[in-house]
Structure formats: structure tokens, C-alpha cells
């Protein structure tokens, strides 16, 4: 857990019949089944983190929104034929306790691979910083003169290491990935990650949304052959505003930071004079104003509704 001194504590993990607390992270809780050790319960809270801090003010419905959106994408994935996913189900018939209804999923336990798999279709964030420093991204030389928000000629695989708790992930090239998981598995991670991004970007584009980049995580089926490509399974979440950058297509304008469907309002307020807080401060961030909470929640709701075509209840 990377919560810093003085930050809001993660949600307590209550004892739940049939499930044993395994880990409490910044914004999610993890349980293991007391009856079947191959099953996990992933619970998403309404807490929100920014600049390595867990904020004291939750965003109502955030955990349920991200869970519902991720489940919707997993449904799409089943028709793509790319890779299996880890979700067993999200209802009481699958073992989700009533107290976690709507914000938890039951999933198969995987042997997780030590790579954060990232695909980028647009230049922004840490990718932009790397390009400005080196002229390249993940070892791929890019044309000169690119700016914040520019579309790349083709999606790039820009993986990072999966750092230990309290440390930061570090960029790694394909050779580095091969050193971690083997050349064949590394190539599979690249190909599947880029294809997942491309499929997701196409779906989002139909709904007036640009998918700038996304992060996915993979593991191996403990019951499968580790050398078999079919043993690869997609874990964690899929194409949510917490794992991806989504931009409204009608607001896209390269050369500046883009409006996005995530915690942008939180970041903007925290770094504004109105918050009275600095990223270099030893103090934790202050409580969020109601307006920032409401606008942030509205962006998560809009992302869900635009991508799925469903009304948020």
C-alpha cells in the first residue's frame, strides 16, 4: 500500500462470510475465497487518488461506475477472440456479498506477469515527456515536431516494469520485456495489448470518444502450460477512465492538454491556488469542494454512458 502519512486511510476490510481479506490498496480491496483459493473478490471503493495521495473525499458511485464499465468491456472482449479474461461474474450467484453489490467482481486467481502493458495512440503524459527528452518513445524514433495530443502514425507498445509497493514503474523496451517474460511471451503481450487498444479505440470512436492510451495487466492460468500462448489471461480492469485516457473527440486540439473523462477536475483543483496545496507540500491534500466532486462524478458517468450506450442508474 502506498498511502502516505496523513492521507486518508484505505477503506477498512470487514470480515465477510466466505471471503478472507487479502490486501487493501489505495482505492480497491482484495479478498480470497475461504472455500476455493482459486477465486478472488475484487472490490472497488469510491476513493480517489492523485499525485501519490489518497484523498479524504470520495467520489460517489466511482467504484460502481468503474466496475460496470470494465464488465461491459469484458463482454465486448468475449466476441473479439483475442485473449481470455479473469472475471467469473459479478452477481450474488457468483458469490459477491450483498454489501459489495454493484462494485465487486469474482475473478480467477492468476500468476501475474511483472509487466504493465501500455498502448498509446496519441502523444501525451509520460510518453510526451519521454519524446521531448529523447525524440523517441519506448525505443521507437518518432518524427520531429510532435506536440501534446498529436495522433501517432500507429499505436505503440510502451510497457513499464511493475514496481514494488511505494516505488514507481519504470519504462522498459521490448528487449527488457523479453528479459522478464521471454521473447515469445513478450511478443504476445505486445501484439495483444496493441490489438486491445485498437479494438477499444474503434468502439470509442463510434461514440465520439478518443482513446489516447490504455494500460492492461496479464497473468497466466495456474492450471495451464506456462509455455502455451493460450495460458495468457487478461486480469485487473479493462478500458476504464482509471486505466485509460479518454478524450471527447469534438474537443480534441493538439498543442495543449486535452479535456478528459477522468479525475482531471481533481488534479486541476489540487494544483490551483484555490486549493492552497502544493505537490511539494509535506501535508496531505485538502478535502475536495462539492463542485469538484460533482463535476468529477459527472465525467465518470458521461464516460460510462457514452461508451456503453446505457443510462447510468
Short mmCIF file of the C-alpha atoms (twelve columns), coordinates in Angstrom:
data_MODEL
# 
_entry.id   MODEL 
# 
loop_
_atom_site.group_PDB 
_atom_site.id 
_atom_site.type_symbol 
_atom_site.label_atom_id 
_atom_site.label_alt_id 
_atom_site.label_comp_id 
_atom_site.label_asym_id 
_atom_site.label_seq_id 
_atom_site.Cartn_x 
_atom_site.Cartn_y 
_atom_site.Cartn_z 
_atom_site.pdbx_PDB_model_num 
ATOM 1   C CA . UNK A 1   0.000   0.000   0.000   1 
ATOM 2   C CA . UNK A 2   1.393   3.415   -0.959  1 
ATOM 3   C CA . UNK A 3   -0.700  5.594   1.313   1 
ATOM 4   C CA . UNK A 4   1.456   8.339   2.764   1 
ATOM 5   C CA . UNK A 5   1.411   9.566   6.378   1 
ATOM 6   C CA . UNK A 6   -1.570  11.810  6.994   1 
ATOM 7   C CA . UNK A 7   -3.512  10.584  3.968   1 
ATOM 8   C CA . UNK A 8   -6.988  9.146   4.136   1 
ATOM 9   C CA . UNK A 9   -6.736  5.530   5.206   1 
ATOM 10  C CA . UNK A 10  -7.957  2.930   2.747   1 
ATOM 11  C CA . UNK A 11  -11.389 1.511   3.374   1 
ATOM 12  C CA . UNK A 12  -11.327 -0.987  6.239   1 
ATOM 13  C CA . UNK A 13  -11.716 -4.570  5.138   1 
ATOM 14  C CA . UNK A 14  -14.623 -6.021  7.082   1 
ATOM 15  C CA . UNK A 15  -14.899 -9.706  7.721   1 
ATOM 16  C CA . UNK A 16  -17.238 -11.177 5.105   1 
ATOM 17  C CA . UNK A 17  -18.538 -14.750 5.301   1 
ATOM 18  C CA . UNK A 18  -16.862 -16.874 2.664   1 
ATOM 19  C CA . UNK A 19  -14.086 -14.356 1.969   1 
ATOM 20  C CA . UNK A 20  -10.824 -13.574 3.739   1 
ATOM 21  C CA . UNK A 21  -9.206  -10.099 3.468   1 
ATOM 22  C CA . UNK A 22  -6.051  -10.327 1.389   1 
ATOM 23  C CA . UNK A 23  -4.980  -6.759  0.574   1 
ATOM 24  C CA . UNK A 24  -6.236  -3.178  0.868   1 
ATOM 25  C CA . UNK A 25  -4.828  -0.839  -1.762  1 
ATOM 26  C CA . UNK A 26  -5.321  2.845   -2.430  1 
ATOM 27  C CA . UNK A 27  -8.797  2.509   -3.870  1 
ATOM 28  C CA . UNK A 28  -9.510  -1.225  -4.060  1 
ATOM 29  C CA . UNK A 29  -9.789  -4.192  -1.730  1 
ATOM 30  C CA . UNK A 30  -8.911  -7.782  -2.454  1 
ATOM 31  C CA . UNK A 31  -10.321 -10.891 -0.792  1 
ATOM 32  C CA . UNK A 32  -9.655  -14.587 -1.314  1 
ATOM 33  C CA . UNK A 33  -12.310 -17.278 -1.083  1 
ATOM 34  C CA . UNK A 34  -12.211 -19.389 2.072   1 
ATOM 35  C CA . UNK A 35  -13.735 -22.306 0.129   1 
ATOM 36  C CA . UNK A 36  -11.884 -22.065 -3.191  1 
ATOM 37  C CA . UNK A 37  -8.390  -20.498 -3.137  1 
ATOM 38  C CA . UNK A 38  -8.513  -20.116 -6.913  1 
ATOM 39  C CA . UNK A 39  -11.122 -17.350 -6.583  1 
ATOM 40  C CA . UNK A 40  -10.649 -13.691 -5.649  1 
ATOM 41  C CA . UNK A 41  -13.106 -10.914 -4.823  1 
ATOM 42  C CA . UNK A 42  -12.118 -7.503  -6.221  1 
ATOM 43  C CA . UNK A 43  -13.924 -4.589  -4.581  1 
ATOM 44  C CA . UNK A 44  -13.733 -1.043  -5.978  1 
ATOM 45  C CA . UNK A 45  -14.249 1.802   -3.497  1 
ATOM 46  C CA . UNK A 46  -15.294 5.392   -4.147  1 
ATOM 47  C CA . UNK A 47  -11.923 6.691   -3.014  1 
ATOM 48  C CA . UNK A 48  -9.800  8.626   -5.458  1 
ATOM 49  C CA . UNK A 49  -6.041  9.127   -5.574  1 
ATOM 50  C CA . UNK A 50  -3.967  11.904  -7.102  1 
ATOM 51  C CA . UNK A 51  -0.273  12.739  -7.027  1 
ATOM 52  C CA . UNK A 52  0.536   9.669   -4.865  1 
ATOM 53  C CA . UNK A 53  -2.054  10.600  -2.235  1 
ATOM 54  C CA . UNK A 54  -5.365  9.011   -1.357  1 
ATOM 55  C CA . UNK A 55  -7.782  11.893  -0.939  1 
ATOM 56  C CA . UNK A 56  -10.068 12.238  2.060   1 
ATOM 57  C CA . UNK A 57  -13.098 12.998  -0.145  1 
ATOM 58  C CA . UNK A 58  -14.678 10.103  -2.061  1 
ATOM 59  C CA . UNK A 59  -16.400 10.415  -5.451  1 
ATOM 60  C CA . UNK A 60  -19.918 8.953   -5.125  1 
ATOM 61  C CA . UNK A 61  -20.561 5.925   -7.388  1 
ATOM 62  C CA . UNK A 62  -16.982 5.871   -8.710  1 
ATOM 63  C CA . UNK A 63  -16.367 2.258   -7.668  1 
ATOM 64  C CA . UNK A 64  -19.650 1.069   -9.155  1 
ATOM 65  C CA . UNK A 65  -19.146 3.049   -12.365 1 
ATOM 66  C CA . UNK A 66  -15.668 1.646   -12.975 1 
ATOM 67  C CA . UNK A 67  -16.811 -1.883  -12.166 1 
ATOM 68  C CA . UNK A 68  -19.796 -1.651  -14.528 1 
ATOM 69  C CA . UNK A 69  -17.736 -0.155  -17.350 1 
ATOM 70  C CA . UNK A 70  -14.984 -2.743  -17.008 1 
ATOM 71  C CA . UNK A 71  -17.564 -5.556  -17.051 1 
ATOM 72  C CA . UNK A 72  -19.094 -4.075  -20.209 1 
ATOM 73  C CA . UNK A 73  -15.692 -4.097  -21.914 1 
ATOM 74  C CA . UNK A 74  -15.083 -7.684  -20.793 1 
ATOM 75  C CA . UNK A 75  -18.360 -8.559  -22.526 1 
ATOM 76  C CA . UNK A 76  -17.039 -6.988  -25.743 1 
ATOM 77  C CA . UNK A 77  -13.748 -8.825  -25.338 1 
ATOM 78  C CA . UNK A 78  -15.509 -12.187 -25.425 1 
ATOM 79  C CA . UNK A 79  -16.519 -11.508 -29.029 1 
ATOM 80  C CA . UNK A 80  -13.082 -10.371 -30.161 1 
ATOM 81  C CA . UNK A 81  -11.281 -13.704 -29.826 1 
ATOM 82  C CA . UNK A 82  -8.051  -12.107 -28.609 1 
ATOM 83  C CA . UNK A 83  -7.475  -13.404 -25.101 1 
ATOM 84  C CA . UNK A 84  -9.430  -14.814 -22.172 1 
ATOM 85  C CA . UNK A 85  -10.241 -12.689 -19.130 1 
ATOM 86  C CA . UNK A 86  -10.276 -13.467 -15.425 1 
ATOM 87  C CA . UNK A 87  -13.847 -12.477 -14.495 1 
ATOM 88  C CA . UNK A 88  -16.148 -15.224 -13.248 1 
ATOM 89  C CA . UNK A 89  -19.120 -12.970 -12.510 1 
ATOM 90  C CA . UNK A 90  -20.443 -10.040 -10.535 1 
ATOM 91  C CA . UNK A 91  -23.717 -11.228 -9.042  1 
ATOM 92  C CA . UNK A 92  -24.810 -12.932 -5.831  1 
ATOM 93  C CA . UNK A 93  -24.927 -16.235 -7.708  1 
ATOM 94  C CA . UNK A 94  -21.169 -15.876 -8.180  1 
ATOM 95  C CA . UNK A 95  -20.560 -15.180 -4.508  1 
ATOM 96  C CA . UNK A 96  -20.499 -11.373 -4.435  1 
ATOM 97  C CA . UNK A 97  -21.668 -10.342 -0.943  1 
ATOM 98  C CA . UNK A 98  -24.709 -8.056  -0.783  1 
ATOM 99  C CA . UNK A 99  -22.694 -5.298  0.888   1 
ATOM 100 C CA . UNK A 100 -20.453 -5.111  -2.217  1 
ATOM 101 C CA . UNK A 101 -23.208 -5.427  -4.816  1 
ATOM 102 C CA . UNK A 102 -22.503 -3.366  -7.936  1 
ATOM 103 C CA . UNK A 103 -18.864 -2.642  -7.126  1 
ATOM 104 C CA . UNK A 104 -17.243 -6.062  -6.902  1 
ATOM 105 C CA . UNK A 105 -16.353 -8.936  -9.195  1 
ATOM 106 C CA . UNK A 106 -15.341 -12.514 -8.565  1 
ATOM 107 C CA . UNK A 107 -12.285 -13.435 -10.595 1 
ATOM 108 C CA . UNK A 108 -9.922  -16.330 -11.110 1 
ATOM 109 C CA . UNK A 109 -6.545  -16.060 -9.413  1 
ATOM 110 C CA . UNK A 110 -3.695  -15.710 -11.908 1 
ATOM 111 C CA . UNK A 111 0.080   -15.857 -11.816 1 
ATOM 112 C CA . UNK A 112 0.531   -12.200 -12.745 1 
ATOM 113 C CA . UNK A 113 3.300   -11.191 -15.132 1 
ATOM 114 C CA . UNK A 114 5.738   -8.463  -13.980 1 
ATOM 115 C CA . UNK A 115 4.919   -6.041  -16.812 1 
ATOM 116 C CA . UNK A 116 2.494   -3.122  -17.059 1 
ATOM 117 C CA . UNK A 117 1.321   -3.324  -20.673 1 
ATOM 118 C CA . UNK A 118 0.586   0.099   -22.158 1 
ATOM 119 C CA . UNK A 119 -0.512  1.018   -25.669 1 
ATOM 120 C CA . UNK A 120 -0.567  4.602   -26.905 1 
ATOM 121 C CA . UNK A 121 -2.288  6.042   -29.936 1 
ATOM 122 C CA . UNK A 122 -1.677  9.683   -29.013 1 
ATOM 123 C CA . UNK A 123 1.294   11.518  -27.573 1 
ATOM 124 C CA . UNK A 124 0.659   12.846  -24.074 1 
ATOM 125 C CA . UNK A 125 1.568   12.381  -20.417 1 
ATOM 126 C CA . UNK A 126 4.775   10.498  -19.652 1 
ATOM 127 C CA . UNK A 127 5.021   9.485   -23.312 1 
ATOM 128 C CA . UNK A 128 5.210   13.141  -24.319 1 
ATOM 129 C CA . UNK A 129 7.872   13.785  -21.670 1 
ATOM 130 C CA . UNK A 130 9.969   10.878  -22.977 1 
ATOM 131 C CA . UNK A 131 9.598   12.070  -26.561 1 
ATOM 132 C CA . UNK A 132 10.648  15.611  -25.676 1 
ATOM 133 C CA . UNK A 133 13.713  14.297  -23.864 1 
ATOM 134 C CA . UNK A 134 14.816  11.684  -26.411 1 
ATOM 135 C CA . UNK A 135 12.904  12.135  -29.660 1 
ATOM 136 C CA . UNK A 136 11.657  8.580   -29.285 1 
ATOM 137 C CA . UNK A 137 9.125   6.538   -27.338 1 
ATOM 138 C CA . UNK A 138 9.850   3.047   -25.986 1 
ATOM 139 C CA . UNK A 139 12.849  2.846   -28.278 1 
ATOM 140 C CA . UNK A 140 10.901  3.877   -31.383 1 
ATOM 141 C CA . UNK A 141 12.138  7.060   -33.064 1 
ATOM 142 C CA . UNK A 142 9.287   9.466   -33.783 1 
ATOM 143 C CA . UNK A 143 9.037   12.342  -36.287 1 
ATOM 144 C CA . UNK A 144 10.278  15.703  -35.010 1 
ATOM 145 C CA . UNK A 145 7.905   18.480  -34.042 1 
ATOM 146 C CA . UNK A 146 5.150   16.436  -32.407 1 
ATOM 147 C CA . UNK A 147 3.124   18.171  -29.708 1 
ATOM 148 C CA . UNK A 148 0.845   17.308  -26.813 1 
ATOM 149 C CA . UNK A 149 -2.183  15.406  -28.081 1 
ATOM 150 C CA . UNK A 150 -0.838  14.553  -31.522 1 
ATOM 151 C CA . UNK A 151 -2.009  11.252  -33.005 1 
ATOM 152 C CA . UNK A 152 0.751   8.709   -33.599 1 
ATOM 153 C CA . UNK A 153 1.108   7.084   -37.011 1 
ATOM 154 C CA . UNK A 154 0.269   3.736   -35.432 1 
ATOM 155 C CA . UNK A 155 -0.289  2.592   -31.835 1 
ATOM 156 C CA . UNK A 156 2.876   1.935   -29.859 1 
ATOM 157 C CA . UNK A 157 3.552   -0.625  -27.145 1 
ATOM 158 C CA . UNK A 158 5.206   1.299   -24.288 1 
ATOM 159 C CA . UNK A 159 5.485   -1.128  -21.352 1 
ATOM 160 C CA . UNK A 160 6.806   -0.440  -17.890 1 
ATOM 161 C CA . UNK A 161 8.046   -2.575  -15.067 1 
ATOM 162 C CA . UNK A 162 5.612   -3.424  -12.299 1 
ATOM 163 C CA . UNK A 163 7.286   -1.706  -9.365  1 
ATOM 164 C CA . UNK A 164 7.151   -2.850  -5.766  1 
ATOM 165 C CA . UNK A 165 4.769   -1.050  -3.417  1 
ATOM 166 C CA . UNK A 166 5.896   2.521   -2.766  1 
ATOM 167 C CA . UNK A 167 8.070   2.703   -5.881  1 
ATOM 168 C CA . UNK A 168 7.348   3.988   -9.376  1 
ATOM 169 C CA . UNK A 169 7.058   1.899   -12.523 1 
ATOM 170 C CA . UNK A 170 9.937   2.416   -14.941 1 
ATOM 171 C CA . UNK A 171 9.760   2.397   -18.766 1 
ATOM 172 C CA . UNK A 172 11.190  -0.692  -20.415 1 
ATOM 173 C CA . UNK A 173 11.699  -1.561  -24.089 1 
ATOM 174 C CA . UNK A 174 10.737  -4.798  -25.796 1 
ATOM 175 C CA . UNK A 175 14.136  -6.310  -25.057 1 
ATOM 176 C CA . UNK A 176 13.547  -5.559  -21.400 1 
ATOM 177 C CA . UNK A 177 10.144  -7.235  -21.536 1 
ATOM 178 C CA . UNK A 178 11.728  -10.282 -23.178 1 
ATOM 179 C CA . UNK A 179 14.243  -10.448 -20.355 1 
ATOM 180 C CA . UNK A 180 11.365  -10.518 -17.852 1 
ATOM 181 C CA . UNK A 181 8.954   -12.952 -19.515 1 
ATOM 182 C CA . UNK A 182 10.762  -14.442 -22.511 1 
ATOM 183 C CA . UNK A 183 10.836  -13.336 -26.151 1 
ATOM 184 C CA . UNK A 184 7.748   -15.230 -27.322 1 
ATOM 185 C CA . UNK A 185 5.608   -14.175 -24.368 1 
ATOM 186 C CA . UNK A 186 6.851   -10.602 -24.710 1 
ATOM 187 C CA . UNK A 187 5.839   -10.508 -28.369 1 
ATOM 188 C CA . UNK A 188 2.423   -11.883 -27.428 1 
ATOM 189 C CA . UNK A 189 1.982   -9.181  -24.775 1 
ATOM 190 C CA . UNK A 190 2.850   -6.512  -27.337 1 
ATOM 191 C CA . UNK A 191 0.514   -7.840  -30.008 1 
ATOM 192 C CA . UNK A 192 -2.459  -8.438  -27.706 1 
ATOM 193 C CA . UNK A 193 -2.048  -5.081  -25.937 1 
ATOM 194 C CA . UNK A 194 -1.919  -3.120  -29.183 1 
ATOM 195 C CA . UNK A 195 -4.879  -5.043  -30.598 1 
ATOM 196 C CA . UNK A 196 -6.909  -4.461  -27.421 1 
ATOM 197 C CA . UNK A 197 -6.137  -0.762  -27.714 1 
ATOM 198 C CA . UNK A 198 -7.081  -0.711  -31.404 1 
ATOM 199 C CA . UNK A 199 -10.381 -2.532  -30.845 1 
ATOM 200 C CA . UNK A 200 -11.228 -0.300  -27.897 1 
ATOM 201 C CA . UNK A 201 -10.290 2.842   -29.814 1 
ATOM 202 C CA . UNK A 202 -12.552 1.830   -32.708 1 
ATOM 203 C CA . UNK A 203 -15.519 1.243   -30.387 1 
ATOM 204 C CA . UNK A 204 -14.903 4.544   -28.589 1 
ATOM 205 C CA . UNK A 205 -14.562 6.470   -31.868 1 
ATOM 206 C CA . UNK A 206 -18.040 5.314   -32.920 1 
ATOM 207 C CA . UNK A 207 -19.300 7.054   -29.779 1 
ATOM 208 C CA . UNK A 208 -17.416 10.313  -30.264 1 
ATOM 209 C CA . UNK A 209 -14.643 9.443   -27.831 1 
ATOM 210 C CA . UNK A 210 -10.890 9.196   -28.460 1 
ATOM 211 C CA . UNK A 211 -8.884  6.558   -26.609 1 
ATOM 212 C CA . UNK A 212 -5.482  8.172   -26.131 1 
ATOM 213 C CA . UNK A 213 -3.837  5.272   -24.312 1 
ATOM 214 C CA . UNK A 214 -4.570  2.347   -22.039 1 
ATOM 215 C CA . UNK A 215 -2.898  0.079   -19.501 1 
ATOM 216 C CA . UNK A 216 -3.707  -3.603  -19.115 1 
ATOM 217 C CA . UNK A 217 -2.276  -6.396  -16.990 1 
ATOM 218 C CA . UNK A 218 -1.935  -10.060 -17.780 1 
ATOM 219 C CA . UNK A 219 -1.350  -13.263 -15.881 1 
ATOM 220 C CA . UNK A 220 -1.009  -16.937 -16.629 1 
ATOM 221 C CA . UNK A 221 -3.592  -19.592 -15.913 1 
ATOM 222 C CA . UNK A 222 -2.134  -21.546 -12.956 1 
ATOM 223 C CA . UNK A 223 -3.656  -24.728 -14.372 1 
ATOM 224 C CA . UNK A 224 -2.283  -24.222 -17.868 1 
ATOM 225 C CA . UNK A 225 1.065   -24.810 -19.514 1 
ATOM 226 C CA . UNK A 226 3.188   -21.680 -18.934 1 
ATOM 227 C CA . UNK A 227 4.726   -22.136 -22.389 1 
ATOM 228 C CA . UNK A 228 1.314   -22.298 -24.110 1 
ATOM 229 C CA . UNK A 229 0.214   -18.956 -25.609 1 
ATOM 230 C CA . UNK A 230 -3.376  -19.870 -24.637 1 
ATOM 231 C CA . UNK A 231 -2.423  -19.727 -20.957 1 
ATOM 232 C CA . UNK A 232 -2.350  -15.914 -21.148 1 
ATOM 233 C CA . UNK A 233 -5.316  -14.310 -19.339 1 
ATOM 234 C CA . UNK A 234 -6.297  -10.644 -19.060 1 
ATOM 235 C CA . UNK A 235 -6.628  -9.532  -15.438 1 
ATOM 236 C CA . UNK A 236 -7.378  -6.409  -13.406 1 
ATOM 237 C CA . UNK A 237 -9.674  -3.884  -15.179 1 
ATOM 238 C CA . UNK A 238 -10.236 -3.039  -18.816 1 
ATOM 239 C CA . UNK A 239 -10.562 0.320   -20.596 1 
ATOM 240 C CA . UNK A 240 -11.854 2.402   -17.696 1 
ATOM 241 C CA . UNK A 241 -11.068 6.078   -17.029 1 
ATOM 242 C CA . UNK A 242 -8.711  4.933   -14.268 1 
ATOM 243 C CA . UNK A 243 -6.661  2.735   -16.612 1 
ATOM 244 C CA . UNK A 244 -7.034  4.748   -19.826 1 
ATOM 245 C CA . UNK A 245 -7.183  8.277   -21.167 1 
ATOM 246 C CA . UNK A 246 -10.481 9.047   -22.886 1 
ATOM 247 C CA . UNK A 247 -10.975 12.384  -24.647 1 
ATOM 248 C CA . UNK A 248 -14.139 13.834  -26.211 1 
ATOM 249 C CA . UNK A 249 -13.465 13.792  -29.953 1 
ATOM 250 C CA . UNK A 250 -15.120 17.154  -30.511 1 
ATOM 251 C CA . UNK A 251 -12.736 18.784  -28.024 1 
ATOM 252 C CA . UNK A 252 -9.510  17.311  -29.416 1 
ATOM 253 C CA . UNK A 253 -6.978  20.024  -30.196 1 
ATOM 254 C CA . UNK A 254 -3.281  19.066  -30.379 1 
ATOM 255 C CA . UNK A 255 -0.877  21.504  -28.819 1 
ATOM 256 C CA . UNK A 256 -2.476  21.598  -25.390 1 
ATOM 257 C CA . UNK A 257 -3.690  19.310  -22.643 1 
ATOM 258 C CA . UNK A 258 -6.954  17.665  -23.675 1 
ATOM 259 C CA . UNK A 259 -10.157 17.565  -21.615 1 
ATOM 260 C CA . UNK A 260 -10.640 14.016  -20.381 1 
ATOM 261 C CA . UNK A 261 -13.149 11.653  -18.796 1 
ATOM 262 C CA . UNK A 262 -11.326 11.025  -15.546 1 
ATOM 263 C CA . UNK A 263 -10.101 12.819  -12.430 1 
ATOM 264 C CA . UNK A 264 -8.930  15.870  -14.374 1 
ATOM 265 C CA . UNK A 265 -11.036 18.239  -12.252 1 
ATOM 266 C CA . UNK A 266 -9.418  16.833  -9.110  1 
ATOM 267 C CA . UNK A 267 -5.885  17.286  -10.448 1 
ATOM 268 C CA . UNK A 268 -6.652  20.766  -11.777 1 
ATOM 269 C CA . UNK A 269 -8.132  21.924  -8.473  1 
ATOM 270 C CA . UNK A 270 -5.323  20.464  -6.379  1 
ATOM 271 C CA . UNK A 271 -2.727  22.331  -8.437  1 
ATOM 272 C CA . UNK A 272 -4.707  25.600  -8.474  1 
ATOM 273 C CA . UNK A 273 -4.239  28.463  -5.980  1 
ATOM 274 C CA . UNK A 274 -7.773  27.764  -4.715  1 
ATOM 275 C CA . UNK A 275 -6.668  24.543  -3.017  1 
ATOM 276 C CA . UNK A 276 -3.873  26.200  -1.035  1 
ATOM 277 C CA . UNK A 277 -1.877  22.998  -1.510  1 
ATOM 278 C CA . UNK A 278 1.349   22.223  -3.342  1 
ATOM 279 C CA . UNK A 279 2.594   18.916  -4.703  1 
ATOM 280 C CA . UNK A 280 5.807   19.544  -2.779  1 
ATOM 281 C CA . UNK A 281 3.930   20.029  0.496   1 
ATOM 282 C CA . UNK A 282 4.517   17.616  3.352   1 
ATOM 283 C CA . UNK A 283 0.834   17.923  4.207   1 
ATOM 284 C CA . UNK A 284 -1.828  15.732  2.589   1 
ATOM 285 C CA . UNK A 285 -4.199  17.345  0.087   1 
ATOM 286 C CA . UNK A 286 -7.249  19.159  1.492   1 
ATOM 287 C CA . UNK A 287 -10.835 17.961  1.207   1 
ATOM 288 C CA . UNK A 288 -12.396 18.488  -2.215  1 
ATOM 289 C CA . UNK A 289 -15.121 21.120  -2.665  1 
ATOM 290 C CA . UNK A 290 -18.591 19.845  -3.539  1 
ATOM 291 C CA . UNK A 291 -18.357 21.341  -7.032  1 
ATOM 292 C CA . UNK A 292 -15.178 19.390  -7.835  1 
ATOM 293 C CA . UNK A 293 -16.732 16.179  -6.516  1 
ATOM 294 C CA . UNK A 294 -19.909 16.679  -8.557  1 
ATOM 295 C CA . UNK A 295 -18.065 17.560  -11.774 1 
ATOM 296 C CA . UNK A 296 -15.694 14.618  -11.386 1 
ATOM 297 C CA . UNK A 297 -18.570 12.204  -10.812 1 
ATOM 298 C CA . UNK A 298 -20.335 13.647  -13.848 1 
ATOM 299 C CA . UNK A 299 -17.312 12.895  -16.042 1 
ATOM 300 C CA . UNK A 300 -17.225 9.265   -14.908 1 
ATOM 301 C CA . UNK A 301 -20.967 8.966   -15.569 1 
ATOM 302 C CA . UNK A 302 -20.595 10.550  -19.014 1 
ATOM 303 C CA . UNK A 303 -17.765 8.161   -19.903 1 
ATOM 304 C CA . UNK A 304 -19.891 5.175   -18.911 1 
ATOM 305 C CA . UNK A 305 -22.982 6.365   -20.770 1 
ATOM 306 C CA . UNK A 306 -21.201 7.422   -23.954 1 
ATOM 307 C CA . UNK A 307 -19.149 4.253   -24.243 1 
ATOM 308 C CA . UNK A 308 -21.820 1.714   -23.316 1 
ATOM 309 C CA . UNK A 309 -24.893 3.491   -24.649 1 
ATOM 310 C CA . UNK A 310 -26.578 2.639   -21.364 1 
ATOM 311 C CA . UNK A 311 -28.182 5.020   -18.894 1 
ATOM 312 C CA . UNK A 312 -26.456 5.095   -15.501 1 
ATOM 313 C CA . UNK A 313 -28.905 4.093   -12.771 1 
# 
